[in-house]
Amino acid sequence: MKQVTTIMDPITLKSDLCCDALVIPQAALEKCLKEANESQLKIYLYLLKNGSQNPTVSTIADYFNYSEQDVKRALRFWNGKSTAGKDTAGGNIVEFSGRPVYSKEKIAAFTDKPDVSQLLFVAEQYVGRPIKPDEVTSILYIYDALGFPADLVEYLLEYCISNNKKSFRSIESVATEWKEAGVSTLNAAQKLTRHVPKEMKEVMEALGFPSDRQPVEAEVAYVRRWTQRYGYGMDIIGEACRRTVLSTGKPSLRYANSIIKGWHDANVKKPEDILRLDEEFHKKKMKGTLTDIPVRETSKKASAGKFNNFTGREYDYDALMKDALKKG
């Protein structure tokens, strides 16, 4: 087994092979051939080649000119299950958590700090019960590893719980998004959450919401993620909205988000990439490698919509996305 570790982001490549050649274990090869995208494959090969040199997330990001978040997402891909849905032999192909481990002594040292003690008290007031040990760890991770000051963590808790994001896993996810957006102060977080993307109105129109319908903060957060984090314009977002209405027959930003997230995970950069994915899907279906996708009628309302540059599909896009995301 080759170990590649740092204090903050330990990465363990699970392989008993050590020779001059790059030999890919069977479990990893299966994921390479069936599931891995270009960046995931390149990072895995990099680990095979340089595992003995103790690479870190930062060194891998610098080598490929990727963001650290892109590297972490690739490592979490290798952190998952095999294509058959079972644990790979000997555990995960790459062990990576992306977060520090807090000992009992370290937790005690943190909770002795007045601002951390106050945070834990505030968290209990928000959730309405004593917080669990793993929830304490989540707060320490946001405070310590992400570097959020106490007032920002308190605002994060208030913001998430008021928007019905009550699980600490969801709160961590929002904190990570804020970190990626460059948020490090309370003022910056307040500006971010109050900002409504200019594309919001176009999205509401594309989905068929009434003109006087005002979006809630959770819906604004979706559009903010698509435009700011994913870097998508209305050519891609509008197509996701069109497919949402075709598939569900109703406006749903949550459903549109599942489509757009799937495209982002598939490394879609431009509309032509969506057409490529569609073509690949149909080729696989013709070869019998995908399960049959139920057919739904095309919505006349959606067909007459603003974003209609793509050929209408007659398959059930809901089932398509579920099938595709199983492999993501």
C-alpha positions as CSV (number, residue, x, y, z in Angstrom):
1,M,0.0,0.0,0.0
2,K,1.3,3.4,-0.9
3,Q,0.6,6.3,1.5
4,V,0.3,9.9,0.5
5,T,-0.5,12.1,3.4
6,T,-0.6,15.6,4.8
7,I,-2.0,16.9,8.0
8,M,-5.1,18.4,6.5
9,D,-5.9,16.1,3.5
10,P,-4.6,12.5,3.7
11,I,-4.9,10.5,0.5
12,T,-4.2,6.8,0.5
13,L,-4.0,4.9,-2.8
14,K,-5.0,1.3,-2.2
15,S,-2.6,-0.9,-4.1
16,D,-0.1,-3.6,-3.2
17,L,1.7,-3.2,-6.5
18,C,5.1,-1.5,-6.5
19,C,7.1,-1.6,-9.7
20,D,8.4,0.6,-12.5
21,A,5.4,0.0,-14.7
22,L,2.0,1.5,-14.0
23,V,-0.2,-1.5,-13.2
24,I,-3.9,-0.6,-12.7
25,P,-5.8,-2.9,-10.3
26,Q,-8.9,-4.6,-11.7
27,A,-11.4,-2.7,-9.5
28,A,-9.8,0.6,-10.6
29,L,-9.7,-0.4,-14.3
30,E,-13.4,-1.1,-14.2
31,K,-14.1,2.4,-12.9
32,C,-11.6,3.8,-15.5
33,L,-13.3,2.2,-18.4
34,K,-17.0,2.7,-17.4
35,E,-17.2,5.8,-15.3
36,A,-14.1,8.0,-14.9
37,N,-14.0,11.3,-16.8
38,E,-10.7,12.8,-18.1
39,S,-9.7,14.6,-14.9
40,Q,-10.6,11.7,-12.6
41,L,-8.5,9.3,-14.8
42,K,-5.5,11.7,-15.0
43,I,-5.5,12.2,-11.2
44,Y,-5.6,8.5,-10.6
45,L,-2.7,7.8,-13.0
46,Y,-0.8,10.7,-11.3
47,L,-1.2,8.9,-8.0
48,L,-0.1,5.6,-9.4
49,K,3.0,7.3,-10.8
50,N,3.8,9.7,-7.9
51,G,2.3,8.0,-4.8
52,S,5.7,7.6,-3.2
53,Q,6.4,11.3,-3.4
54,N,3.7,12.2,-0.9
55,P,1.5,14.4,-3.1
56,T,-1.2,16.6,-1.6
57,V,-4.4,18.1,-2.9
58,S,-2.4,21.3,-3.5
59,T,0.4,19.7,-5.4
60,I,-2.0,17.8,-7.6
61,A,-4.0,20.9,-8.3
62,D,-0.8,22.8,-9.2
63,Y,0.4,20.1,-11.5
64,F,-2.8,19.9,-13.6
65,N,-3.8,23.6,-13.1
66,Y,-7.0,22.4,-11.5
67,S,-8.8,24.0,-8.6
68,E,-8.4,22.2,-5.2
69,Q,-12.1,21.6,-5.2
70,D,-11.9,19.8,-8.6
71,V,-9.1,17.6,-7.2
72,K,-11.2,16.8,-4.1
73,R,-14.2,15.9,-6.2
74,A,-12.0,13.5,-8.3
75,L,-10.6,11.9,-5.2
76,R,-14.1,11.4,-3.8
77,F,-15.0,9.6,-7.0
78,W,-12.3,7.1,-6.3
79,N,-13.5,7.1,-2.7
80,G,-16.8,5.5,-3.8
81,K,-18.2,2.1,-4.6
82,S,-17.4,-0.2,-7.5
83,T,-19.6,-0.1,-10.7
84,A,-21.5,-3.1,-9.4
85,G,-22.5,-1.2,-6.3
86,K,-20.3,-3.2,-4.0
87,D,-17.2,-2.3,-2.0
88,T,-14.0,-2.8,-4.0
89,A,-11.7,-5.5,-2.9
90,G,-9.7,-4.3,0.1
91,G,-11.8,-1.2,0.5
92,N,-11.9,2.1,-1.5
93,I,-9.5,2.6,-4.4
94,V,-8.4,5.9,-2.8
95,E,-9.1,6.8,0.8
96,F,-9.7,10.5,1.1
97,S,-11.9,12.5,3.5
98,G,-10.7,16.0,2.8
99,R,-11.2,17.0,6.4
100,P,-9.1,16.7,9.6
101,V,-9.8,14.1,12.3
102,Y,-10.5,15.7,15.7
103,S,-9.4,13.8,18.8
104,K,-11.3,14.0,22.0
105,E,-8.5,16.2,23.4
106,K,-8.7,18.5,20.5
107,I,-12.4,18.8,20.7
108,A,-12.2,19.6,24.4
109,A,-9.5,22.3,23.7
110,F,-11.8,23.9,21.1
111,T,-14.9,23.8,23.2
112,D,-13.0,25.6,26.0
113,K,-12.8,28.7,23.7
114,P,-15.5,31.2,24.6
115,D,-16.5,31.8,20.9
116,V,-16.7,28.0,20.1
117,S,-18.7,27.4,23.3
118,Q,-21.1,30.1,22.3
119,L,-21.4,28.6,18.8
120,L,-22.4,25.3,20.2
121,F,-25.0,26.9,22.4
122,V,-26.4,28.9,19.5
123,A,-26.5,25.7,17.4
124,E,-28.6,23.9,20.0
125,Q,-31.0,26.9,20.1
126,Y,-31.4,26.7,16.3
127,V,-32.0,22.9,16.1
128,G,-34.0,22.8,19.4
129,R,-32.1,20.0,21.0
130,P,-28.6,19.1,22.3
131,I,-26.3,18.6,19.3
132,K,-24.6,15.2,18.7
133,P,-20.9,14.5,18.7
134,D,-20.7,14.3,14.9
135,E,-22.5,17.7,14.7
136,V,-20.0,19.2,17.0
137,T,-17.3,17.9,14.7
138,S,-19.1,19.6,11.7
139,I,-19.1,22.9,13.5
140,L,-15.4,22.6,14.4
141,Y,-14.6,21.6,10.7
142,I,-16.3,24.8,9.5
143,Y,-14.7,27.0,12.2
144,D,-11.3,25.4,12.0
145,A,-10.6,23.8,8.6
146,L,-12.7,26.2,6.5
147,G,-11.5,29.2,8.7
148,F,-14.9,30.7,9.3
149,P,-15.0,33.2,12.2
150,A,-17.6,32.6,14.9
151,D,-20.0,35.3,13.6
152,L,-19.9,33.8,10.1
153,V,-20.6,30.3,11.4
154,E,-23.6,31.7,13.5
155,Y,-24.9,33.4,10.4
156,L,-24.4,30.2,8.4
157,L,-26.5,28.2,10.9
158,E,-29.2,30.8,10.9
159,Y,-29.3,31.0,7.1
160,C,-29.4,27.2,6.5
161,I,-32.0,26.4,9.1
162,S,-34.2,29.2,8.0
163,N,-34.0,27.8,4.5
164,N,-35.0,24.3,5.7
165,K,-31.4,22.9,5.5
166,K,-31.4,21.4,8.9
167,S,-28.9,18.5,8.5
168,F,-25.3,19.3,9.4
169,R,-24.2,17.6,6.2
170,S,-26.3,20.2,4.2
171,I,-24.8,23.0,6.4
172,E,-21.3,21.8,5.6
173,S,-22.2,21.7,1.9
174,V,-23.4,25.3,2.0
175,A,-20.2,26.3,4.0
176,T,-18.1,24.7,1.3
177,E,-20.0,26.6,-1.5
178,W,-19.4,29.9,0.4
179,K,-15.7,29.0,0.8
180,E,-15.4,28.3,-3.0
181,A,-17.1,31.7,-3.6
182,G,-14.5,33.4,-1.6
183,V,-16.7,34.2,1.5
184,S,-14.6,34.7,4.6
185,T,-16.5,37.3,6.6
186,L,-20.0,37.9,7.8
187,N,-20.4,40.9,5.5
188,A,-19.4,38.9,2.4
189,A,-21.9,36.2,3.3
190,Q,-24.7,38.7,3.7
191,K,-23.9,40.2,0.4
192,L,-23.8,36.8,-1.3
193,T,-27.1,35.6,0.1
194,R,-28.9,38.9,-0.7
195,H,-27.7,39.0,-4.3
196,V,-30.2,37.7,-6.8
197,P,-28.5,36.6,-10.1
198,K,-29.7,38.6,-13.1
199,E,-30.6,35.2,-14.8
200,M,-33.2,34.5,-12.1
201,K,-36.0,36.2,-14.0
202,E,-35.1,34.3,-17.2
203,V,-35.1,31.0,-15.4
204,M,-38.5,31.7,-13.8
205,E,-39.9,32.5,-17.2
206,A,-38.3,29.5,-18.9
207,L,-39.9,27.2,-16.3
208,G,-43.2,28.8,-16.7
209,F,-43.7,30.4,-13.2
210,P,-46.3,33.1,-13.0
211,S,-44.8,36.6,-13.6
212,D,-45.7,37.8,-10.1
213,R,-44.1,34.7,-8.4
214,Q,-41.1,35.7,-6.2
215,P,-38.4,33.1,-5.8
216,V,-37.4,31.9,-2.3
217,E,-33.8,32.0,-1.2
218,A,-33.3,28.3,-1.8
219,E,-34.3,28.8,-5.5
220,V,-32.0,31.8,-5.8
221,A,-29.2,29.6,-4.4
222,Y,-29.7,27.1,-7.2
223,V,-29.3,29.8,-9.9
224,R,-26.4,31.3,-8.1
225,R,-24.7,27.9,-8.1
226,W,-25.3,27.4,-11.8
227,T,-24.0,30.8,-12.9
228,Q,-21.3,31.4,-10.3
229,R,-20.0,28.0,-9.3
230,Y,-20.6,26.1,-12.6
231,G,-20.1,29.1,-14.9
232,Y,-23.1,28.3,-17.1
233,G,-25.0,30.8,-19.2
234,M,-28.7,30.7,-20.2
235,D,-27.9,28.6,-23.3
236,I,-27.3,25.6,-21.0
237,I,-29.5,26.6,-18.1
238,G,-32.4,27.3,-20.5
239,E,-32.1,23.9,-22.0
240,A,-32.2,22.3,-18.6
241,C,-35.4,24.3,-17.8
242,R,-37.0,23.2,-21.1
243,R,-36.2,19.5,-20.3
244,T,-37.5,19.9,-16.8
245,V,-41.0,21.0,-18.1
246,L,-41.0,18.4,-20.8
247,S,-40.3,15.7,-18.3
248,T,-42.3,16.8,-15.3
249,G,-45.0,19.0,-16.8
250,K,-44.4,21.6,-14.1
251,P,-41.8,24.2,-13.1
252,S,-39.2,22.8,-10.7
253,L,-35.9,24.4,-9.9
254,R,-34.9,21.3,-7.9
255,Y,-35.4,19.1,-10.9
256,A,-33.6,21.5,-13.2
257,N,-30.7,21.4,-10.6
258,S,-30.5,17.6,-10.9
259,I,-30.1,17.9,-14.7
260,I,-27.5,20.7,-14.5
261,K,-25.5,19.0,-11.7
262,G,-25.4,15.9,-13.9
263,W,-24.1,17.9,-16.8
264,H,-21.5,19.6,-14.6
265,D,-20.3,16.2,-13.3
266,A,-20.1,15.1,-16.9
267,N,-17.8,18.0,-17.7
268,V,-20.3,19.8,-19.9
269,K,-18.9,23.2,-20.9
270,K,-21.0,24.2,-23.9
271,P,-24.3,23.3,-25.5
272,E,-22.5,21.0,-28.0
273,D,-21.4,18.8,-25.0
274,I,-25.1,18.2,-24.1
275,L,-25.8,17.0,-27.6
276,R,-22.7,14.7,-27.3
277,L,-24.1,13.2,-24.1
278,D,-27.5,12.7,-25.8
279,E,-25.8,10.9,-28.7
280,E,-23.7,8.7,-26.4
281,F,-26.8,7.9,-24.4
282,H,-28.7,6.8,-27.5
283,K,-25.8,4.7,-28.8
284,K,-25.6,2.9,-25.5
285,K,-29.3,2.3,-25.5
286,M,-29.2,1.0,-29.1
287,K,-26.5,-1.4,-28.0
288,G,-28.6,-2.6,-25.1
289,T,-26.2,-1.3,-22.4
290,L,-28.9,0.9,-20.8
291,T,-32.2,0.0,-19.3
292,D,-35.3,1.0,-21.4
293,I,-36.3,4.6,-20.8
294,P,-40.1,5.1,-20.6
295,V,-41.6,7.5,-23.2
296,R,-43.6,10.6,-22.2
297,E,-45.6,12.9,-24.3
298,T,-44.0,16.2,-25.3
299,S,-45.5,19.2,-23.5
300,K,-46.9,21.6,-26.1
301,K,-46.3,24.5,-23.6
302,A,-42.7,23.6,-23.2
303,S,-42.1,23.1,-27.0
304,A,-43.3,26.6,-27.6
305,G,-40.9,28.0,-25.0
306,K,-38.0,30.4,-25.5
307,F,-35.2,27.9,-25.4
308,N,-35.9,25.5,-28.3
309,N,-32.5,25.2,-30.1
310,F,-32.3,21.5,-29.3
311,T,-34.1,18.7,-31.0
312,G,-37.0,17.5,-28.9
313,R,-36.5,14.2,-27.2
314,E,-39.2,11.6,-26.8
315,Y,-37.7,9.7,-23.9
316,D,-38.5,10.2,-20.2
317,Y,-35.7,12.5,-19.1
318,D,-36.5,11.8,-15.5
319,A,-35.6,8.2,-15.9
320,L,-32.6,9.1,-18.1
321,M,-31.2,11.3,-15.4
322,K,-31.7,8.7,-12.7
323,D,-29.9,6.1,-14.9
324,A,-27.1,8.5,-15.8
325,L,-26.6,9.7,-12.2
326,K,-26.2,6.2,-10.9
327,K,-23.0,6.1,-12.9
328,G,-21.9,9.6,-11.7
